[in-house]
């Protein structure tokens, strides 16, 4: 196997459900030429429950999957460094968010460059296999990996399932294109405030988690109903 296949085999062996490599040249906030995107899928019953309201199980799973992703990308970082390349895993303890809830280099940006999916009308990554019912992480490197073709346009078409279901009425319904600012898709402040209110009412936990906008996505629904996650 070449280096790219060795890395992907490692990532899948660590528990990744999706993994891809993208060319990051010219991407704002990225000091490395290559990005590796990793996704893990949410269990189907959790996604089904979120159509109604956030749950304590989702809260626990959210943090558990973050830790799983941290371990996956750390393993990828260590592997590439052992091969003599620079690598930087974007783990939760390394990624910092400003007051506007933005990070310097979103995992979603790496994922679209790696061809794993596009940004949906819910402002989340939408994958062909799991829809938006995934958690993401990424790592950056200067290793000469084989990059996939990026996805630079939305494939949501006329669907408005997430827009119409959003309890905050925070989604604009715009179709994403690469380079589009987040504010063109979502009112992040309204989304955040409503998530906290709904999560507190549903579980007694004060956290910015909701999940309805990905649970109602037809691509996630198809996976839950027909294939399972």
C-alpha positions as CSV (number, residue, x, y, z in Angstrom):
1,X,0.0,0.0,0.0
2,X,1.1,3.6,-0.6
3,X,1.2,6.1,2.1
4,X,-2.3,7.4,1.6
5,X,-3.8,3.9,1.8
6,X,-1.7,3.1,4.8
7,X,-3.0,6.2,6.6
8,X,-6.7,5.4,5.6
9,X,-6.3,1.8,6.7
10,X,-5.1,3.1,10.1
11,X,-7.9,5.6,10.4
12,X,-10.6,3.1,9.6
13,X,-9.0,0.6,12.0
14,X,-9.2,3.2,14.7
15,X,-13.0,3.5,14.1
16,X,-13.5,6.1,11.4
17,X,-16.6,5.6,9.2
18,X,-15.4,8.0,6.5
19,X,-11.9,9.3,5.8
20,X,-10.7,11.5,2.9
21,X,-7.7,13.6,1.9
22,X,-7.9,17.1,0.4
23,X,-5.7,19.7,-1.1
24,X,-5.6,22.7,1.3
25,X,-3.5,25.0,-0.8
26,X,-4.8,28.6,-0.6
27,X,-7.3,27.8,2.2
28,X,-7.5,30.6,4.8
29,X,-6.3,29.6,8.3
30,X,-4.4,26.5,7.0
31,X,-0.6,26.4,7.2
32,X,-0.4,22.9,5.7
33,X,-0.8,21.8,2.1
34,X,-2.9,18.7,2.9
35,X,-5.9,18.0,5.1
36,X,-7.2,14.7,6.2
37,X,-10.9,14.6,7.2
38,X,-12.4,11.9,9.4
39,X,-16.1,11.3,10.3
40,X,-17.9,8.9,12.6
41,X,-21.6,8.2,12.2
42,X,-24.2,8.7,14.9
43,X,-26.3,5.5,15.9
44,X,-29.6,5.4,14.1
45,X,-31.8,5.3,17.2
46,X,-30.2,8.5,18.5
47,X,-30.8,10.2,15.2
48,X,-34.4,9.0,15.2
49,X,-34.9,10.4,18.8
50,X,-33.6,13.8,17.8
51,X,-36.5,14.3,15.4
52,X,-38.5,15.0,18.5
53,X,-36.1,16.6,21.0
54,X,-32.5,16.4,22.2
55,X,-31.8,13.7,24.7
56,X,-29.4,13.0,27.5
57,X,-28.1,10.1,25.5
58,X,-27.2,12.4,22.6
59,X,-25.4,14.7,25.1
60,X,-23.3,11.8,26.4
61,X,-22.7,10.5,22.9
62,X,-21.7,13.9,21.5
63,X,-18.8,14.0,24.0
64,X,-17.9,10.4,23.6
65,X,-17.6,10.7,19.8
66,X,-15.5,13.8,20.2
67,X,-13.1,11.7,22.3
68,X,-13.2,8.9,19.8
69,X,-12.4,11.3,17.0
70,X,-9.5,12.8,19.0
71,X,-8.0,9.4,19.4
72,X,-8.4,8.7,15.7
73,X,-6.7,11.8,14.4
74,X,-4.0,11.6,17.1
75,X,-3.2,8.1,15.7
76,X,-3.0,9.6,12.2
77,X,-0.7,12.4,13.4
78,X,1.6,10.0,15.1
79,X,1.8,7.7,12.1
80,X,2.7,10.6,9.7
81,X,5.3,12.0,12.1
82,X,6.8,8.5,12.3
83,X,7.2,8.6,8.5
84,X,9.1,11.9,8.9
85,X,6.4,14.4,8.0
86,X,4.9,17.3,9.9
87,X,1.3,16.6,11.1
88,X,-1.1,18.4,13.4
89,X,-4.3,16.8,14.7
90,X,-7.2,19.3,15.2
91,X,-8.3,17.8,18.5
92,X,-10.9,19.4,20.7
93,X,-8.2,20.7,23.1
94,X,-6.3,22.4,20.2
95,X,-9.2,24.0,18.3
96,X,-10.3,27.3,19.8
97,X,-13.5,29.2,19.0
98,X,-14.0,33.0,19.1
99,X,-16.9,34.8,20.5
100,X,-18.6,34.4,17.2
101,X,-18.3,30.6,17.5
102,X,-15.9,30.3,14.6
103,X,-12.6,28.4,14.5
104,X,-9.6,29.2,12.4
105,X,-10.1,26.2,10.2
106,X,-13.4,24.3,10.5
107,X,-13.5,20.5,10.2
108,X,-16.2,21.1,7.6
109,X,-13.8,23.0,5.3
110,X,-11.3,20.1,5.4
111,X,-14.1,17.6,4.7
112,X,-15.4,19.4,1.6
113,X,-11.9,19.8,0.3
114,X,-11.4,16.0,0.9
115,X,-14.6,15.2,-1.0
116,X,-16.5,13.7,1.9
117,X,-19.6,16.0,1.3
118,X,-21.0,19.4,1.0
119,X,-22.4,22.1,3.3
120,X,-26.1,21.7,3.6
121,X,-28.8,24.3,4.2
122,X,-28.4,23.4,7.9
123,X,-24.8,24.6,7.7
124,X,-23.5,21.1,8.5
125,X,-21.5,18.7,6.4
126,X,-23.8,16.4,4.4
127,X,-22.3,13.1,3.3
128,X,-23.7,10.7,0.6
129,X,-23.6,7.7,3.0
130,X,-24.8,9.1,6.3
131,X,-26.3,12.5,5.4
132,X,-25.4,15.1,8.1
133,X,-25.6,12.5,10.9
134,X,-21.9,12.5,11.6
135,X,-19.3,14.0,13.9
136,X,-16.1,15.3,12.3
137,X,-12.4,15.9,13.0
138,X,-9.4,16.5,10.9
139,X,-5.6,16.6,10.8
140,X,-3.2,18.6,8.7
141,X,0.1,17.5,7.2
142,X,2.8,18.1,4.6
143,X,2.9,14.4,3.7
144,X,2.6,13.8,-0.1
145,X,-0.9,12.1,0.1
146,X,-3.2,11.5,-2.8
147,X,-6.0,14.1,-2.7
148,X,-9.6,13.6,-3.7
149,X,-11.5,16.1,-5.9
150,X,-13.1,18.7,-3.6
151,X,-16.9,19.3,-3.5
152,X,-17.6,23.0,-3.9
153,X,-21.4,23.2,-4.4
154,X,-24.4,22.1,-2.5
155,X,-26.3,19.0,-3.6
156,X,-29.4,19.8,-1.5
157,X,-31.4,21.1,-4.4
158,X,-34.9,22.3,-3.6
159,X,-35.1,20.4,-0.3
160,X,-36.1,22.5,2.7
161,X,-36.6,19.8,5.4
162,X,-34.0,21.3,7.8
163,X,-35.0,24.9,7.1
164,X,-38.7,24.3,7.8
165,X,-38.0,22.1,10.9
166,X,-35.5,24.5,12.5
167,X,-37.1,25.5,15.9
168,X,-35.0,28.8,15.9
169,X,-36.0,29.7,12.3
170,X,-32.3,30.4,11.9
171,X,-31.6,28.9,8.5
172,X,-31.8,31.0,5.4
173,X,-32.4,28.2,2.9
174,X,-29.5,29.4,0.7
175,X,-27.6,26.9,-1.4
176,X,-23.9,26.7,-0.3
177,X,-20.9,27.3,-2.6
178,X,-17.3,27.1,-1.6
179,X,-16.2,30.4,0.0
180,X,-19.6,31.4,1.1
181,X,-19.7,33.0,4.6
182,X,-21.5,31.1,7.3
183,X,-23.8,34.0,7.9
184,X,-25.4,33.5,4.5
185,X,-26.6,30.1,5.7
186,X,-27.5,30.5,9.4
187,X,-28.1,33.1,12.1
188,X,-25.6,31.5,14.5
189,X,-26.6,33.6,17.5
190,X,-30.3,32.7,17.2
191,X,-29.4,29.0,16.6
192,X,-27.2,28.9,19.7
193,X,-29.7,30.6,22.0
194,X,-32.5,28.3,20.9
195,X,-30.4,25.2,21.3
196,X,-29.6,26.1,24.9
197,X,-33.2,26.7,25.6
198,X,-34.5,23.5,24.0
199,X,-31.7,21.3,25.5
200,X,-32.4,22.7,29.0
201,X,-36.1,22.2,28.7
202,X,-35.7,18.6,27.3
203,X,-32.9,17.3,29.5
204,X,-32.2,19.7,32.3
205,X,-28.7,20.2,30.9
206,X,-27.5,23.6,29.8
207,X,-25.7,23.0,26.5
208,X,-25.9,24.2,22.9
209,X,-27.2,20.9,21.4
210,X,-30.3,20.3,19.4
211,X,-29.8,18.1,16.3
212,X,-33.2,18.4,14.7
213,X,-31.8,20.0,11.5
214,X,-29.7,16.9,10.7
215,X,-32.2,14.3,12.1
216,X,-34.9,15.4,9.7
217,X,-32.6,15.5,6.7
218,X,-33.9,13.0,4.1
219,X,-30.4,11.6,3.6
220,X,-30.1,10.9,7.3
221,X,-33.7,9.6,7.4
222,X,-33.1,7.2,4.6
223,X,-30.1,5.8,6.4
224,X,-32.0,5.4,9.6
225,X,-35.1,3.9,8.1
226,X,-33.6,1.6,5.4
227,X,-29.9,0.9,6.1
228,X,-29.2,1.8,9.7
229,X,-26.1,3.5,11.1
